[in-house]
Amino acid sequence: MGENSWIIDNLNSALNTWNEKLAEIWQLLTQGLADFKGGGIWNVMLNVHNAMTAIGLGLLVLFFAAGVVKTCGSFVEARRPEHALKLFIRFVLAKGAVQYGLELMLAVFDIVQGIVSRAMGAAGTGGLAPTTLPQEIMDKINAVGFWSSIPLWAVTLLGGLFITVLSFVMIMTVYGRLFRLYFYAALAPVPLATFAGEPTSNVGRSFVKSYAGVCLEGAVIALACIIFSAMASAPPAVDNSVSAVTAVWSYVAELIFNLLILVGAVKASDRVVREMMGL
């Protein structure tokens, strides 16, 4: 490849890092919570969930008693059949939410996974197209002499560093969503116990809406990746009439701009979901 091969290798290394992180994101979006890292983390979360279930059942009685005191003006009112039946149904439903809430949460997660799969099918892709360095750029770099290639060092070093940083920022955002799902699953019995009391039930409703929003973030991230994949299939045009430095700088700048769009869309997925669903 000539004396400038390290410049090409630097750009290819940054693009390979980006493609690897993008493929990892795709894998994270299409696998279940119990499949991540062989299921070890999920087993730990299940143990924590079981411990929180015992605490949730204790809080269930507390919230129910607080709700009865808050909503009933007297014990005579609580003894009325229609009011007593309402309190009994609330207690039973809250108890069911604490004991079987995880199954309901996993059902919501599976629905969102189905949305991601449908989006993949509608886009006609089972994965993401990799971003590669055009042959025209490599030819221009190889044709440059040693002294003329010095400006290319700065361009490729800065461009490669920026692409690598964007890769890690994006993957950290997706991992953050995954960890939040684990947090919700592990601690679910505590906020779900608040359904037992009418004054505290708004906490449970907020928990359910927030969890649904985190799940839907996966669909938004998947759509952003699909859109970027379509953009990557048509790489930035290379102007053969300009110098190698100008051509490489224009290519790297346009590529980074496209990557910034995807990273911005991924990081804004939570805000997009809140605006779409009114959460």
C-alpha positions in Angstrom: 0.0 0.0 0.0 3.0 2.3 0.1 4.5 4.6 2.6 1.2 6.1 3.5 -0.4 2.8 4.4 -0.5 3.7 8.1 -2.8 6.7 7.4 -5.2 4.3 5.7 -4.8 1.8 8.5 -5.6 4.5 11.1 -8.9 5.4 9.3 -9.8 1.7 8.8 -9.1 1.0 12.5 -11.5 3.8 13.5 -14.1 2.6 11.1 -13.7 -1.0 12.3 -14.2 0.2 15.9 -17.4 2.0 14.8 -18.7 -1.0 12.9 -18.0 -3.3 15.8 -19.9 -1.1 18.3 -22.8 -0.7 15.8 -23.0 -4.5 15.4 -22.9 -4.8 19.2 -25.7 -2.4 19.5 -27.8 -4.4 17.1 -27.1 -7.5 19.1 -28.1 -5.8 22.3 -31.4 -4.6 20.8 -32.4 -8.0 19.4 -31.6 -10.3 22.4 -33.6 -10.9 25.5 -32.6 -9.7 29.0 -31.9 -13.3 30.1 -29.5 -13.8 27.1 -27.1 -11.0 27.9 -23.6 -12.2 29.0 -24.9 -15.8 29.3 -27.7 -14.9 31.7 -25.5 -14.4 34.7 -26.6 -10.8 35.2 -30.3 -11.8 34.8 -30.0 -14.5 37.5 -28.6 -11.9 39.9 -31.4 -9.5 39.1 -33.9 -12.3 39.7 -32.4 -13.0 43.1 -32.7 -9.3 43.9 -36.2 -9.2 42.6 -37.2 -12.1 44.8 -35.8 -10.3 47.8 -37.6 -7.1 46.9 -40.9 -9.1 46.5 -40.8 -9.9 50.2 -40.3 -6.3 51.0 -43.0 -5.3 48.5 -45.5 -7.5 50.2 -44.8 -5.9 53.5 -45.1 -2.4 52.0 -48.3 -3.6 50.3 -50.0 -3.9 53.7 -48.6 -0.5 54.8 -49.8 1.3 51.7 -53.2 -0.4 51.8 -53.7 0.6 55.5 -52.6 4.2 54.7 -55.0 4.3 51.8 -57.9 3.1 53.9 -57.2 5.7 56.6 -56.9 8.4 53.9 -59.9 7.6 51.8 -62.4 6.5 54.6 -63.9 9.1 56.8 -64.8 6.5 59.4 -64.8 2.8 60.0 -68.6 2.8 59.4 -67.9 3.9 55.8 -65.3 1.2 55.3 -67.9 -1.4 56.4 -70.2 -0.5 53.5 -70.3 -3.5 51.1 -69.5 -1.5 48.0 -66.6 0.3 49.6 -65.2 -2.8 51.2 -65.4 -4.7 47.8 -63.6 -1.8 46.1 -60.8 -2.0 48.8 -60.6 -5.7 48.5 -60.3 -5.7 44.7 -57.6 -3.0 44.9 -55.6 -5.1 47.5 -55.9 -8.2 45.4 -54.8 -6.5 42.2 -51.9 -4.8 43.9 -50.8 -8.1 45.4 -50.9 -9.7 42.0 -48.9 -6.8 40.6 -46.2 -7.3 43.2 -46.0 -11.1 42.8 -46.5 -11.3 39.0 -45.3 -7.9 37.9 -42.1 -9.2 36.4 -44.0 -11.5 34.0 -46.1 -8.5 32.9 -42.9 -6.4 32.5 -41.3 -9.1 30.4 -44.4 -9.3 28.2 -44.1 -5.6 27.5 -40.4 -6.0 26.7 -41.3 -8.9 24.3 -43.8 -6.6 22.6 -41.2 -4.0 22.0 -38.8 -6.7 20.7 -41.5 -7.6 18.2 -41.7 -4.0 17.1 -37.9 -4.0 16.5 -38.2 -7.2 14.5 -41.0 -5.8 12.4 -39.0 -2.7 11.8 -36.1 -4.8 10.6 -38.3 -6.8 8.4 -40.0 -3.7 6.9 -36.6 -2.2 6.2 -35.5 -5.4 4.4 -32.4 -5.8 6.6 -31.2 -8.4 9.1 -28.3 -6.3 10.2 -26.4 -3.1 9.5 -24.3 -2.2 6.5 -20.6 -1.6 7.6 -19.0 1.8 7.0 -15.9 1.3 4.8 -13.2 3.6 3.4 -13.8 4.3 -0.3 -11.2 3.1 -2.8 -10.9 6.6 -4.2 -9.7 7.9 -0.9 -7.2 5.1 -0.5 -5.9 5.8 -4.0 -5.5 9.5 -3.3 -3.6 8.8 0.0 -1.3 6.3 -1.7 -0.5 8.8 -4.5 0.7 11.5 -2.0 4.4 12.0 -1.3 6.0 12.0 2.2 6.1 15.7 2.7 2.6 16.2 1.2 1.2 13.5 3.5 2.1 15.3 6.7 -1.2 17.3 6.7 -3.0 14.0 6.3 -1.6 12.7 9.5 -3.4 15.4 11.5 -6.6 14.9 9.6 -6.6 11.2 10.0 -5.5 11.3 13.6 -8.2 13.8 14.6 -10.8 12.1 12.5 -10.0 8.6 13.8 -10.0 9.8 17.4 -13.4 11.5 16.9 -14.9 8.4 15.3 -13.6 6.2 18.1 -15.0 8.6 20.8 -18.4 8.7 19.1 -18.4 4.9 19.0 -18.0 4.6 22.7 -20.5 7.4 23.5 -23.1 5.6 21.5 -22.5 2.1 22.9 -22.5 3.5 26.5 -25.9 5.0 25.8 -27.3 1.7 24.7 -25.7 -0.1 27.7 -27.3 2.5 29.9 -30.7 1.6 28.6 -30.0 -2.1 29.2 -28.9 -1.4 32.8 -32.0 0.6 33.5 -34.1 -2.3 32.3 -32.3 -4.5 34.8 -32.8 -1.9 37.6 -36.6 -1.8 36.8 -36.9 -5.5 36.9 -35.0 -5.9 40.1 -36.7 -3.2 42.1 -40.2 -3.5 40.6 -42.0 -5.0 43.6 -41.4 -1.8 45.7 -43.0 0.8 43.4 -45.7 -1.7 42.4 -46.7 -2.1 46.0 -47.9 1.5 46.0 -51.0 0.4 43.9 -52.5 -0.9 47.2 -53.3 2.6 48.4 -55.2 5.2 46.3 -53.1 8.2 47.5 -49.8 6.4 46.6 -51.0 4.7 43.4 -49.5 7.6 41.3 -46.1 6.2 42.1 -46.9 2.9 40.6 -48.4 4.5 37.5 -45.3 6.6 37.0 -43.2 3.5 37.4 -45.2 1.6 34.7 -45.1 4.5 32.3 -41.4 5.0 32.8 -40.6 1.4 32.3 -42.7 1.3 29.1 -40.7 4.4 27.9 -37.4 2.7 28.5 -38.5 -0.4 26.5 -39.7 1.8 23.6 -36.3 3.5 23.5 -35.0 0.3 21.9 -37.4 0.7 19.0 -36.3 4.3 18.5 -32.6 3.3 18.6 -33.2 0.5 16.1 -35.0 2.9 13.7 -32.1 5.3 14.0 -29.6 2.5 13.2 -31.7 1.4 10.2 -31.8 5.0 8.9 -28.0 5.3 9.4 -27.4 2.0 7.6 -29.3 3.4 4.6 -27.2 6.5 4.7 -24.0 4.4 5.0 -24.9 2.4 1.9 -24.3 5.7 -0.1 -20.9 6.9 1.2 -19.9 10.6 0.8 -18.9 11.5 -2.7 -15.2 11.9 -3.4 -14.1 14.9 -5.7 -11.2 13.7 -7.8 -10.4 17.2 -8.9 -9.2 18.4 -5.5 -6.0 17.6 -3.5 -5.7 14.5 -1.4 -5.8 16.6 1.9 -9.0 18.4 0.8 -10.6 15.2 -0.4 -9.8 13.3 2.8 -10.8 16.2 5.0 -14.2 16.6 3.1 -14.8 12.8 3.4 -13.9 12.7 7.1 -16.0 15.8 7.9 -19.1 14.5 6.1 -18.6 11.0 7.7 -18.3 12.5 11.2 -21.4 14.6 10.5 -23.4 11.4 9.7 -22.1 9.7 12.8 -23.0 12.7 14.9 -26.6 12.4 13.6 -26.8 8.8 14.7 -25.2 9.3 18.1 -27.5 12.3 18.7 -30.6 10.3 17.7 -29.5 7.4 20.0 -28.8 9.7 23.0 -32.1 11.5 22.4 -34.2 8.3 22.2 -35.6 8.8 25.7 -36.7 12.3 25.0 -38.2 11.2 21.6 -40.2 8.5 23.4 -41.5 10.9 26.1 -42.6 13.4 23.4 -44.3 10.7 21.3 -46.1 8.9 24.1 -46.7 12.0 26.3 -44.9 10.4 29.2 
